[in-house]
Amino acid sequence: MLVVSMLAGLCAAPAAGAPALTTKTFRTPSKNIACAYYPASITGRAVFRCDLLSGLKPRPKQHCDVDWTSASMGPRGKAGPTCAGDTVYDPHAPVLAYGRSWSYGGLTCTSRAAGLTCRNLDRHGFFLSRQSWRVF
């Protein structure tokens, strides 16, 4: 499953008088992985995406015009690699300490020194680390 994400415009500051954009974000202690949840009210469908600053290794076999940066999924359904020219990385996002979990909107992630594992309500998800990644 190829997920092409164009969330860059969603991270911009709201126009005067517009409601503030509310997202749920976090980073891992290595600061190599950053995640963001965007509700359906913002994107048309709920999207959860985790970016690796070091990129996906090995790269997916599908064609990508920009960079293989991350994995993404919704609260239900399969996860997949993400081809994107933007990032969800927020240097001010809270750090999810190793051994701790984060849950929101039907998604759960656990941070470990070996990498980040995230699952949705259907038990689909992904594992991300500097050395490898996989979807399940």
Summary of the structure (lengths in Angstrom):
residues: 136
radius of gyration: 14.0
end to end distance: 11.3
largest distance: 44.4
contacts: 401
relative contact order: 0.24
helix: 6%
strand: 40%
